[in-house]
């Protein structure tokens, strides 16, 4: 049975932990507000770009069907300051190979203490890997964030081909562009046929949904009818616009995924720290009750000893 001193030290230790978890909850709440605003502000732009690419892709397919053999290869780049990659915009839209090699970009966090945030992503990746390997596919992993790498390293060390960490305190487009450039360079080197990014989409403070987003080939829908009914005319040609916009759209999808992930991380951390604070409070109550009972038992024992000694005299 622990002594009064041991119980007192334990209560003091739990109270200190409670102060830390409460402070972390408040910090996460402040960061969550900014991260949530950034994620929500990025959604309209990303959705508008998706719609525009759908129209361009559908229009290009319509022109190609009317004039077969007229497609030309266009080099793609993020901007004029970035060295251009070999290849064309058409493979980036339609893919290359037969889909035998799949690249999974695992977007996790660099810090822990955020509940099941990282575990849910890693669990989904494990299921996807086993599913693809059962179908005879080759799987490669590109880890963004330290926690995802640490959890997948022991089991899938041979599948991990790269590791990226976002070291800036405030997530920016340049961070997403770094990830997208890495994917583009591997695509240009024909290291994979299909690429996905897996992340958590922010729904609420207590709800984050694991989401799979295909990056390569870019999943744009739309058909000939949408192109025919489209009120837009492309200048220059759809091919040249796609050569510029498809890489930017890949970077934008990555940026949106990272923003959703950042908001989900702070929401998960806020919930986890709130639960930890509550659990610490419950533990303190139990320890105080045990301390008082032990103290009362010790006092009662001393009184009995004093009374017994007085009667013996």
C-alpha positions as CSV (number, residue, x, y, z in Angstrom):
1,X,0.0,0.0,0.0
2,X,1.5,3.4,-1.0
3,X,2.4,5.8,1.7
4,X,0.9,9.3,2.2
5,X,4.1,10.8,0.8
6,X,3.9,8.6,-2.3
7,X,0.2,9.5,-2.9
8,X,1.0,13.2,-2.4
9,X,3.8,13.1,-5.0
10,X,1.6,11.2,-7.4
11,X,-1.2,13.9,-7.1
12,X,1.4,16.6,-7.6
13,X,2.7,14.9,-10.7
14,X,-0.8,14.4,-12.2
15,X,-1.7,18.0,-11.6
16,X,1.5,19.1,-13.5
17,X,0.5,16.8,-16.4
18,X,-3.0,18.3,-16.3
19,X,-1.6,21.8,-16.6
20,X,0.5,20.8,-19.7
21,X,-2.4,19.0,-21.4
22,X,-4.7,22.0,-20.8
23,X,-2.1,24.4,-22.2
24,X,-1.7,22.1,-25.3
25,X,-5.4,22.1,-25.8
26,X,-5.6,25.9,-25.8
27,X,-2.6,26.1,-28.2
28,X,-4.2,23.5,-30.5
29,X,-7.5,25.4,-30.5
30,X,-5.8,28.6,-31.6
31,X,-3.9,26.8,-34.3
32,X,-7.1,25.0,-35.4
33,X,-8.9,28.2,-36.1
34,X,-6.2,29.4,-38.5
35,X,-5.7,26.0,-40.1
36,X,-9.4,25.6,-40.6
37,X,-9.7,29.0,-42.2
38,X,-6.8,28.2,-44.6
39,X,-8.4,24.8,-45.6
40,X,-11.8,26.4,-46.2
41,X,-10.3,29.3,-48.2
42,X,-8.4,26.8,-50.4
43,X,-11.5,24.8,-51.3
44,X,-13.2,27.2,-53.8
45,X,-10.0,27.8,-55.7
46,X,-9.2,24.1,-56.0
47,X,-12.8,23.3,-57.0
48,X,-12.8,26.0,-59.7
49,X,-9.5,24.7,-61.1
50,X,-11.0,21.2,-61.2
51,X,-14.0,22.4,-63.2
52,X,-11.8,24.4,-65.6
53,X,-9.6,21.3,-66.2
54,X,-12.6,19.2,-66.8
55,X,-13.7,21.5,-69.6
56,X,-10.2,21.7,-71.1
57,X,-9.7,17.9,-70.9
58,X,-13.1,17.2,-72.4
59,X,-12.5,19.8,-75.2
60,X,-9.1,18.3,-75.9
61,X,-10.6,14.9,-76.2
62,X,-13.3,16.2,-78.6
63,X,-10.6,17.9,-80.8
64,X,-8.5,14.7,-80.8
65,X,-11.5,12.6,-81.9
66,X,-12.3,15.0,-84.7
67,X,-8.6,15.3,-85.8
68,X,-6.8,12.1,-84.8
69,X,-3.0,12.3,-84.9
70,X,-2.8,16.0,-84.2
71,X,-1.7,15.8,-80.6
72,X,1.7,17.3,-79.8
73,X,3.9,16.8,-76.8
74,X,4.2,19.8,-74.5
75,X,6.7,20.1,-71.8
76,X,5.3,20.9,-68.3
77,X,6.7,23.0,-65.5
78,X,5.4,24.7,-62.4
79,X,6.6,28.1,-63.4
80,X,9.2,29.7,-65.6
81,X,11.9,29.7,-62.9
82,X,11.7,25.9,-62.5
83,X,13.6,23.7,-64.9
84,X,11.2,22.0,-67.2
85,X,10.7,18.2,-67.0
86,X,10.8,15.9,-70.0
87,X,7.6,14.3,-71.1
88,X,4.2,15.7,-72.0
89,X,0.9,16.8,-70.4
90,X,-0.9,13.9,-72.1
91,X,0.6,11.2,-69.9
92,X,0.0,13.3,-66.8
93,X,-3.6,13.4,-67.7
94,X,-4.1,9.8,-69.0
95,X,-1.2,8.1,-67.2
96,X,1.6,5.9,-68.5
97,X,2.2,2.1,-68.4
98,X,-0.4,-0.4,-67.4
99,X,-1.0,0.7,-63.8
100,X,1.3,-2.0,-62.3
101,X,3.3,0.3,-60.1
102,X,1.5,2.4,-57.5
103,X,3.0,5.3,-55.5
104,X,1.3,6.2,-52.2
105,X,2.1,9.6,-50.7
106,X,1.5,9.2,-47.0
107,X,0.7,12.6,-45.5
108,X,1.0,12.4,-41.7
109,X,2.3,14.7,-39.0
110,X,5.7,15.5,-37.6
111,X,4.4,15.6,-34.0
112,X,2.5,13.2,-31.9
113,X,-0.1,13.6,-29.0
114,X,-2.9,13.9,-31.5
115,X,-4.9,10.8,-30.8
116,X,-5.6,8.3,-33.6
117,X,-4.8,10.9,-36.3
118,X,-1.7,9.2,-37.6
119,X,-2.8,5.7,-36.7
120,X,-5.9,5.9,-38.9
121,X,-3.9,7.0,-41.9
122,X,-1.3,4.2,-41.4
123,X,-4.0,1.7,-41.0
124,X,-5.6,2.7,-44.3
125,X,-2.2,2.6,-46.0
126,X,-1.6,-1.0,-44.7
127,X,-5.0,-2.1,-46.0
128,X,-4.3,-0.5,-49.4
129,X,-0.8,-2.1,-49.6
130,X,-2.1,-5.6,-48.9
131,X,-4.9,-5.0,-51.4
132,X,-2.6,-3.9,-54.2
133,X,0.0,-6.6,-53.5
134,X,-2.8,-9.2,-53.6
135,X,-3.7,-8.0,-57.1
136,X,0.0,-8.4,-58.1
137,X,0.8,-4.6,-58.1
138,X,4.1,-3.1,-57.1
139,X,3.7,-0.5,-54.3
140,X,6.1,2.4,-53.4
141,X,5.7,4.8,-50.5
142,X,6.6,8.4,-50.2
143,X,6.3,9.6,-46.6
144,X,5.5,13.2,-45.8
145,X,5.8,13.7,-42.0
146,X,7.9,12.0,-39.4
147,X,5.2,10.0,-37.7
148,X,4.0,8.2,-40.8
149,X,7.5,7.2,-41.6
150,X,8.2,5.9,-38.1
151,X,5.0,3.7,-38.1
152,X,5.6,2.3,-41.6
153,X,9.4,1.9,-41.5
154,X,9.6,-1.4,-39.6
155,X,7.0,-3.2,-41.6
156,X,7.4,-1.7,-45.1
157,X,11.0,-0.5,-45.1
158,X,11.7,-1.9,-48.6
159,X,8.7,0.0,-50.1
160,X,9.7,3.5,-48.8
161,X,11.5,5.4,-51.6
162,X,11.5,8.8,-50.0
163,X,10.8,10.9,-46.9
164,X,9.9,14.5,-46.8
165,X,9.4,16.7,-43.7
166,X,7.7,20.1,-43.6
167,X,9.9,22.0,-41.2
168,X,8.1,25.4,-41.4
169,X,5.8,26.4,-38.6
170,X,3.2,27.8,-41.1
171,X,2.2,25.6,-44.0
172,X,2.6,27.3,-47.3
173,X,2.1,26.6,-51.0
174,X,5.9,26.2,-51.4
175,X,5.8,23.2,-49.1
176,X,3.2,21.5,-51.2
177,X,5.1,22.4,-54.4
178,X,8.1,20.6,-53.0
179,X,6.1,17.4,-52.6
180,X,4.5,17.8,-56.0
181,X,7.9,18.4,-57.7
182,X,9.2,15.2,-56.1
183,X,6.2,13.3,-57.4
184,X,6.6,14.9,-60.9
185,X,10.3,14.0,-61.1
186,X,9.6,10.4,-60.2
187,X,6.8,10.4,-62.8
188,X,9.1,11.8,-65.4
189,X,11.6,9.0,-64.5
190,X,8.8,6.5,-65.0
191,X,9.2,5.1,-61.4
192,X,5.4,4.6,-61.1
193,X,2.2,4.5,-63.2
194,X,-0.4,5.7,-60.6
195,X,0.0,8.0,-57.6
196,X,-2.3,8.6,-54.7
197,X,-2.1,10.9,-51.7
198,X,-3.7,9.8,-48.4
199,X,-4.6,12.3,-45.7
200,X,-7.3,13.2,-43.2
201,X,-10.1,15.6,-44.4
202,X,-11.4,17.9,-41.7
203,X,-15.1,17.5,-40.8
204,X,-15.2,18.7,-37.2
205,X,-13.1,18.8,-34.1
206,X,-14.1,15.2,-33.3
207,X,-14.4,13.9,-36.9
208,X,-11.6,13.5,-39.4
209,X,-12.1,11.3,-42.5
210,X,-9.3,9.4,-44.1
211,X,-9.3,10.4,-47.8
212,X,-7.6,9.0,-50.9
213,X,-6.9,11.5,-53.7
214,X,-5.5,10.3,-57.0
215,X,-2.7,12.6,-58.2
216,X,-1.4,10.8,-61.3
217,X,-3.1,10.4,-63.7
218,X,-5.1,13.4,-62.6
219,X,-8.6,12.4,-61.9
220,X,-10.6,14.9,-63.9
221,X,-14.0,13.9,-65.2
222,X,-16.1,15.5,-67.9
223,X,-17.0,14.3,-71.4
224,X,-17.5,15.4,-74.9
225,X,-21.0,16.9,-74.1
226,X,-19.6,19.2,-71.5
227,X,-17.0,20.4,-73.9
228,X,-19.5,21.0,-76.6
229,X,-21.8,22.9,-74.3
230,X,-19.0,24.9,-72.7
231,X,-19.2,28.6,-73.3
232,X,-15.4,29.0,-73.2
233,X,-12.9,29.1,-76.0
234,X,-9.3,28.3,-75.1
235,X,-6.5,30.7,-76.2
236,X,-3.9,29.4,-76.7
237,X,-4.8,25.8,-77.5
238,X,-6.2,23.4,-74.9
239,X,-2.9,21.4,-75.2
240,X,-0.8,24.3,-74.2
241,X,-3.1,25.3,-71.3
242,X,-3.1,21.7,-70.0
243,X,0.7,21.7,-70.2
244,X,0.8,24.6,-67.8
245,X,-2.2,23.9,-65.6
246,X,-1.9,20.2,-65.0
247,X,1.3,20.5,-62.9
248,X,-0.1,23.4,-61.0
249,X,-3.3,21.5,-60.4
250,X,-1.2,18.6,-59.0
251,X,0.5,21.0,-56.6
252,X,-2.8,22.5,-55.7
253,X,-4.3,19.1,-54.9
254,X,-1.3,18.4,-52.7
255,X,-1.6,21.8,-51.0
256,X,-5.3,21.3,-50.3
257,X,-4.5,17.8,-48.9
258,X,-1.8,19.2,-46.6
259,X,-4.1,22.0,-45.5
260,X,-6.9,19.6,-44.7
261,X,-4.4,17.4,-42.9
262,X,-3.1,20.3,-40.8
263,X,-6.6,21.3,-39.7
264,X,-7.4,17.6,-38.9
265,X,-4.2,17.3,-36.9
266,X,-5.0,20.3,-34.7
267,X,-8.6,19.1,-34.3
268,X,-7.4,15.6,-33.3
269,X,-4.8,17.1,-30.9
270,X,-7.4,19.4,-29.3
271,X,-9.7,16.5,-28.7
272,X,-6.9,14.3,-27.4
273,X,-5.6,16.9,-25.0
274,X,-9.2,17.7,-23.8
275,X,-9.7,14.0,-23.0
276,X,-6.3,13.8,-21.3
277,X,-7.2,16.8,-19.2
278,X,-10.5,15.2,-18.2
279,X,-8.8,11.9,-17.4
280,X,-6.2,13.7,-15.3
281,X,-9.0,15.4,-13.3
282,X,-10.7,12.0,-12.7
283,X,-7.4,10.5,-11.6
284,X,-6.7,13.4,-9.2
285,X,-10.2,12.9,-7.6
286,X,-9.5,9.2,-7.1
287,X,-6.0,9.8,-5.7
288,X,-7.4,12.5,-3.3
289,X,-10.0,10.1,-2.1
290,X,-7.4,7.4,-1.6
291,X,-5.1,9.9,0.1
292,X,-7.9,11.0,2.5
293,X,-8.8,7.4,3.3
294,X,-5.2,6.4,3.9
295,X,-4.7,9.5,6.1
296,X,-7.9,8.8,8.0
297,X,-6.8,5.2,8.6
298,X,-3.4,6.3,9.8
299,X,-5.0,8.8,12.3
300,X,-7.4,6.1,13.5
301,X,-4.6,3.7,14.0
302,X,-2.6,6.2,16.0
303,X,-5.7,7.0,18.2
304,X,-6.2,3.3,18.9
305,X,-2.6,2.9,19.9
306,X,-2.8,5.9,22.2
307,X,-6.0,4.7,23.8
308,X,-4.7,1.1,24.2
309,X,-1.5,2.5,25.8
310,X,-3.5,4.6,28.2
311,X,-5.7,1.7,29.3
312,X,-2.7,-0.5,29.8
313,X,-1.2,2.0,32.3
